Amino acid sequence: MSYNVTLRTKKVAEQINIFDSSMVRWITGGVTIDHTTVQADADGRKILPIGTPLGKITATGKYGPWDKDATDGRQTAVCMLGETVDFELDSSGKFGDKVATAFDWARVITARLPINPADLEDLKQQLPGITFV
């Protein structure tokens, strides 16, 4: 008997399932993501995928994608994004900040995260409540 043990991408409510367990500690009230810290893609859209590590901006208390080279507080990961966030343009054609779910304790499937594998050891140290499997 042969088994197919390849990694499959599973979606729950149109989100990629990054969790290896149902035990997750969500941050109460979510986090506000500063749209100015999110880079636009080739189509001009600003999207952060589920599982993006987040750092807290010291000056504002808002969050942005973790960047080990940042100097505004985002150089230290404090949680991970619990949903994909699309920073859609408002009626005036401008981006705005978004409130989103985030977690700081869980078991996550490393292969499904939008992270550079070279950054994994740094993230393991900065996010001790996250178990990467």
C-alpha positions, 0 to 999 in steps of 0.5 A: 500500500502506498501513501501520498504524504505530500503537503496539501494546501487546505483552506478554511473559510477561503483562508489557508489553514496554517494551524497544526492544532485547534488551540490558539490564543487570539489577541483580544480586540485584534491588532491595527495594521499600519498600511504604510508598512505594507508594500504594494504588489505589482498590481498596486494592491496591498495584501498581507497573507495569513501567518505573516509575523507582525511587529509592534511600532513603538511610536504608534502602538500599531502593527506592521509586518515583521522586518528584521532590518526595521528600526521602528519596533517591527524588528521584533516579532510579537505575534502572527496575523490570523487572517489574510488582510487586503488593504483595499482603496477607499472611495477617495482612492487611498489606503487605510489602516485595518484591524485584523485578528492575530495570535501569539500562541499556537502550533503552526505549519511552517511550510504554509507560512509566508516567511523566508526559511532563513528567518525561521530561527530568528522567529522561533526566538522572538515568538516563544509561544508559537510552535513551528512544525 
